[in-house]
Amino acid sequence: MSARGTSLVRRAFPEEPPFDRIIAAFTTRRPNDTRAPFGSSNTGLHTGDDPISVLENRRVIFAELGLDPDSLTAAKQVHGENIARVTTSQRGMGALCYDNAIPATDALITDVPNIPLGIFTADCVPVFLYDPAKTAVGVIHAGWRSTVREITFKTVQRMTQEFGANPRDIWAAIGPSIGPCCYEVGEDVLSAFGASFQYASSLFQKTATQKWHLDLWLANFLQLRDCGLQETRIIRLGICSACNCHEYFSARKQGSRTGRTLSLIAIKQ
């Protein structure tokens, strides 16, 4: 619980075997949060918010999860396709200072216990990965640019290369992010997917006002399925950050100068 008596975390997977060997969670906003523009539960050091406030929020969240906030390992997210395998020597990069985060990376994987991997979102899609057979985990920051570059597919491939993972053993969860109900996009996004994404035609719907809406949840689900995950092991939480901007940060609803939701995954010690 936070100091204000309200839990700031939700679990990405059920708290039962085989998930009892990991911690996978995402943060929420405090109820009736009126602190503008970043909110009172912001976890992103890169937002321009007071770093002391951000670090205190992280401390409260990590205390609830039973983790050391100084061990958080994060990246400088660039909406690209780079994937980093995190080792013991990188534990804590980005925990206390954004400048020290892993450079230019949007997906993190590890098989080392007690290294919480974290990504930050305010509408982009967080994807959690867990292979109980190899005891390996990953987390992906999948905005539309990374999604069209198939970062989710590539991250699973990287786990097979680095850890010998079998995709059929991997579990995935698609966390809170902007849903197709709210994600209006322009012709540039439509063209980008049409040029390179196999299932582009199934991802877009035109509204009554002739605006295109993109389904990033489906786009990432299809990548997970196509790289070999069993559909029954892909958990789609279906939480739209824009519809629920009182609970999750949303750049579409609140502007880019807002707080960030932290999605993290760690192998227990």
ZASEMAR-429251 format. One record per residue (C-alpha): residue number from 1; residue in one letter; z, y, x. Coordinates in Angstrom, 3 decimals, padded with zeros to 6 digits. Layout:
BEGIN
R    k  r         Z         Y         X
R  NUM  a         Z         Y         X
...
This chain:
BEGIN
R    k  r         Z         Y         X
R    1  m   000.000   000.000   000.000
R    2  s  -000.588   003.579   001.082
R    3  a   002.234   006.037   001.501
R    4  r   001.397   007.256  -001.984
R    5  g   001.920   003.824  -003.498
R    6  t  -001.735   003.058  -004.199
R    7  s  -003.772   000.386  -002.451
R    8  l  -006.801   001.821  -000.657
R    9  v  -008.542  -001.489   000.008
R   10  r  -010.477  -004.113  -001.925
R   11  r  -011.463  -007.534  -000.641
R   12  a  -015.116  -008.439  -000.147
R   13  f  -014.514  -012.201  -000.509
R   14  p  -011.985  -014.232  -002.502
R   15  e  -008.634  -014.683  -000.743
R   16  e  -008.928  -018.465  -000.544
R   17  p  -010.474  -021.029   001.832
R   18  p  -012.755  -020.716   003.711
R   19  f  -012.100  -016.966   003.681
R   20  d  -008.459  -017.329   004.692
R   21  r  -009.547  -017.175   008.345
R   22  i  -010.986  -013.671   008.069
R   23  i  -010.200  -010.233   006.717
R   24  a  -013.132  -008.593   004.942
R   25  a  -012.458  -005.433   002.980
R   26  f  -013.714  -002.022   001.936
R   27  t  -011.797   001.148   001.197
R   28  t  -011.468   003.171  -001.976
R   29  r  -010.539   006.751  -002.803
R   30  r  -007.074   007.796  -003.900
R   31  p  -006.795   008.406  -007.656
R   32  n  -007.328   011.996  -008.804
R   33  d  -008.512   012.980  -005.332
R   34  t  -009.387   016.687  -005.428
R   35  r  -009.349   017.472  -001.705
R   36  a  -012.777   018.986  -001.039
R   37  p  -015.178   018.188   000.438
R   38  f  -014.027   015.061   002.281
R   39  g  -011.367   013.705  -000.046
R   40  s  -007.922   012.529   001.006
R   41  s  -008.955   009.000   002.049
R   42  n  -011.930   009.703   004.314
R   43  t  -012.335   007.180   007.158
R   44  g  -015.301   008.708   009.000
R   45  l  -014.662   010.617   012.244
R   46  h  -018.274   011.825   012.287
R   47  t  -018.071   013.793   009.039
R   48  g  -016.525   017.031   010.293
R   49  d  -013.189   016.317   008.630
R   50  d  -009.902   016.869   010.461
R   51  p  -009.706   013.888   012.860
R   52  i  -005.927   013.738   012.527
R   53  s  -006.311   013.212   008.780
R   54  v  -009.006   010.569   009.285
R   55  l  -006.956   008.650   011.839
R   56  e  -003.914   008.725   009.556
R   57  n  -006.016   007.304   006.719
R   58  r  -007.181   004.524   009.015
R   59  r  -003.596   003.831   010.067
R   60  v  -002.503   003.440   006.442
R   61  i  -005.456   001.180   005.629
R   62  f  -005.015  -001.020   008.679
R   63  a  -001.285  -001.332   008.027
R   64  e  -002.055  -002.676   004.564
R   65  l  -004.437  -005.227   006.077
R   66  g  -002.097  -006.167   008.918
R   67  l  -004.523  -004.973   011.596
R   68  d  -004.238  -002.681   014.609
R   69  p  -006.230   000.529   013.938
R   70  d  -006.805   000.984   017.662
R   71  s  -008.825  -002.245   017.687
R   72  l  -011.401  -001.015   015.152
R   73  t  -014.860  -001.277   016.686
R   74  a  -017.568   000.934   015.229
R   75  a  -020.997   002.307   016.039
R   76  k  -022.904   005.550   015.902
R   77  q  -025.044   004.671   012.893
R   78  v  -028.638   005.929   013.039
R   79  h  -030.361   004.190   010.092
R   80  g  -032.169   001.919   012.517
R   81  e  -032.335  -001.811   013.209
R   82  n  -030.233  -002.249   016.350
R   83  i  -027.634  -005.018   016.296
R   84  a  -024.740  -005.304   018.758
R   85  r  -022.800  -008.428   019.655
R   86  v  -019.262  -007.170   020.192
R   87  t  -017.165  -008.707   022.972
R   88  t  -013.569  -008.262   024.052
R   89  s  -014.527  -005.460   026.453
R   90  q  -015.834  -003.387   023.528
R   91  r  -012.790  -003.771   021.299
R   92  g  -011.662  -000.356   020.070
R   93  m  -014.898   001.536   020.718
R   94  g  -015.040   004.268   018.073
R   95  a  -011.456   003.672   016.954
R   96  l  -010.010   006.969   018.124
R   97  c  -013.075   009.015   019.046
R   98  y  -016.563   009.035   017.546
R   99  d  -018.126   009.850   020.922
R  100  n  -016.845   006.514   022.213
R  101  a  -018.482   004.430   019.470
R  102  i  -021.201   001.890   020.279
R  103  p  -024.413   003.946   020.573
R  104  a  -027.314   003.857   018.097
R  105  t  -026.406   000.698   016.194
R  106  d  -026.311  -000.277   012.509
R  107  a  -025.081  -003.873   012.594
R  108  l  -022.208  -005.510   014.469
R  109  i  -021.505  -009.217   015.007
R  110  t  -018.785  -011.123   016.863
R  111  d  -017.109  -014.499   017.252
R  112  v  -014.030  -013.033   018.940
R  113  p  -010.788  -012.941   016.923
R  114  n  -008.913  -009.707   016.300
R  115  i  -011.885  -007.349   016.640
R  116  p  -012.302  -005.542   013.301
R  117  l  -015.949  -004.525   012.986
R  118  g  -016.434  -001.421   010.844
R  119  i  -019.277   000.531   009.284
R  120  f  -019.109   003.713   007.217
R  121  t  -021.006   004.472   004.025
R  122  a  -021.409   006.995   001.248
R  123  d  -024.107   005.182  -000.800
R  124  c  -025.744   003.023   001.893
R  125  v  -025.286  -000.722   001.481
R  126  p  -022.557  -002.557   003.422
R  127  v  -023.367  -006.227   003.944
R  128  f  -020.603  -008.590   005.089
R  129  l  -021.469  -011.874   006.852
R  130  y  -019.198  -014.832   007.576
R  131  d  -020.041  -018.206   009.081
R  132  p  -017.026  -020.512   008.644
R  133  a  -018.707  -023.285   010.655
R  134  k  -018.987  -021.181   013.815
R  135  t  -016.184  -018.739   012.942
R  136  a  -018.460  -015.742   013.400
R  137  v  -018.703  -012.534   011.388
R  138  g  -020.896  -009.487   010.994
R  139  v  -021.197  -006.251   009.073
R  140  i  -024.353  -004.250   008.380
R  141  h  -025.041  -000.610   007.483
R  142  a  -028.172  -000.934   005.348
R  143  g  -029.555   002.358   004.095
R  144  w  -033.130   002.394   002.900
R  145  r  -034.565   002.984   006.377
R  146  s  -032.676   000.045   007.855
R  147  t  -033.440  -002.087   004.812
R  148  v  -037.187  -001.527   005.060
R  149  r  -036.899  -002.577   008.717
R  150  e  -035.200  -005.781   007.519
R  151  i  -031.959  -005.252   009.404
R  152  t  -030.144  -007.782   007.225
R  153  f  -032.686  -010.518   007.923
R  154  k  -032.589  -009.677   011.629
R  155  t  -028.790  -009.724   011.773
R  156  v  -028.651  -013.251   010.387
R  157  q  -031.314  -014.265   012.899
R  158  r  -029.227  -012.726   015.664
R  159  m  -026.185  -014.733   014.548
R  160  t  -028.223  -017.920   014.792
R  161  q  -029.330  -016.975   018.309
R  162  e  -025.942  -015.817   019.597
R  163  f  -023.602  -018.283   017.903
R  164  g  -025.803  -021.216   016.915
R  165  a  -025.198  -020.400   013.266
R  166  n  -026.995  -022.261   010.499
R  167  p  -027.926  -019.731   007.781
R  168  r  -027.018  -022.293   005.110
R  169  d  -023.410  -022.099   006.295
R  170  i  -023.220  -018.304   006.114
R  171  w  -021.559  -016.405   003.295
R  172  a  -022.553  -012.828   002.469
R  173  a  -021.197  -010.051   000.285
R  174  i  -023.048  -006.899  -000.746
R  175  g  -020.465  -004.157  -001.070
R  176  p  -020.141  -000.855  -002.969
R  177  s  -023.237   001.296  -002.624
R  178  i  -025.706   003.200  -004.732
R  179  g  -027.224   000.976  -007.404
R  180  p  -030.689   000.949  -008.955
R  181  c  -029.208   002.815  -011.903
R  182  c  -028.745   005.937  -009.760
R  183  y  -030.932   005.641  -006.673
R  184  e  -033.852   007.938  -007.409
R  185  v  -036.308   008.109  -004.510
R  186  g  -039.529   009.900  -003.658
R  187  e  -043.039   008.761  -002.875
R  188  d  -042.215   008.596   000.845
R  189  v  -039.707   005.803   000.262
R  190  l  -042.061   004.032  -002.131
R  191  s  -044.835   004.180   000.482
R  192  a  -042.585   002.973   003.302
R  193  f  -041.605  -000.154   001.377
R  194  g  -045.125  -000.705   000.099
R  195  a  -046.482  -000.685   003.635
R  196  s  -044.210  -003.337   005.097
R  197  f  -041.761  -004.942   002.646
R  198  q  -042.889  -008.211   001.110
R  199  y  -041.212  -007.730  -002.267
R  200  a  -041.741  -003.995  -002.650
R  201  s  -043.195  -004.238  -006.153
R  202  s  -040.031  -005.890  -007.488
R  203  l  -037.682  -003.275  -006.013
R  204  f  -038.895  -000.175  -007.846
R  205  q  -038.634   000.809  -011.479
R  206  k  -040.065   003.959  -013.026
R  207  t  -037.739   005.723  -015.443
R  208  a  -038.599   007.443  -018.700
R  209  t  -038.777   010.700  -016.743
R  210  q  -041.370   009.151  -014.399
R  211  k  -038.976   008.960  -011.456
R  212  w  -038.809   005.974  -009.133
R  213  h  -035.520   004.093  -008.725
R  214  l  -034.970   001.699  -005.811
R  215  d  -032.864  -001.475  -005.899
R  216  l  -031.345  -001.790  -002.417
R  217  w  -029.029  -004.540  -003.622
R  218  l  -031.995  -006.752  -004.483
R  219  a  -033.817  -005.833  -001.262
R  220  n  -030.907  -007.040   000.847
R  221  f  -030.277  -010.079  -001.342
R  222  l  -033.892  -011.153  -000.833
R  223  q  -033.569  -010.774   002.931
R  224  l  -030.458  -012.942   002.918
R  225  r  -032.151  -015.581   000.791
R  226  d  -035.333  -015.568   002.859
R  227  c  -033.507  -016.092   006.142
R  228  g  -031.912  -019.233   004.745
R  229  l  -028.662  -018.332   002.995
R  230  q  -027.872  -020.304  -000.117
R  231  e  -028.040  -018.061  -003.174
R  232  t  -024.658  -019.379  -004.301
R  233  r  -023.168  -017.999  -001.070
R  234  i  -024.419  -014.456  -001.615
R  235  i  -021.861  -012.373  -003.492
R  236  r  -023.282  -009.288  -005.182
R  237  l  -020.323  -007.129  -006.155
R  238  g  -022.492  -004.783  -008.225
R  239  i  -020.360  -001.687  -007.595
R  240  c  -022.421   001.512  -007.739
R  241  s  -020.876   004.194  -005.550
R  242  a  -022.623   006.957  -007.500
R  243  c  -021.483   005.728  -010.920
R  244  n  -017.993   005.262  -009.482
R  245  c  -017.783   008.324  -007.232
R  246  h  -014.154   008.785  -008.293
R  247  e  -013.433   005.513  -006.451
R  248  y  -016.045   005.511  -003.666
R  249  f  -017.739   008.227  -001.661
R  250  s  -021.281   009.096  -002.730
R  251  a  -023.562   011.466  -000.848
R  252  r  -025.922   011.466  -003.820
R  253  k  -023.183   012.705  -006.150
R  254  q  -021.005   014.728  -003.757
R  255  g  -023.455   015.872  -001.086
R  256  s  -023.792   014.621   002.478
R  257  r  -020.715   016.586   003.547
R  258  t  -018.266   014.167   002.024
R  259  g  -015.978   011.341   003.068
R  260  r  -016.952   007.805   004.029
R  261  t  -015.983   004.373   002.786
R  262  l  -015.018   001.947   005.551
R  263  s  -016.248  -001.640   005.302
R  264  l  -014.715  -003.957   007.871
R  265  i  -014.569  -007.604   008.789
R  266  a  -012.425  -009.398   011.356
R  267  i  -011.583  -012.934   012.414
R  268  k  -007.843  -013.483   012.220
R  269  q  -005.983  -014.107   015.467
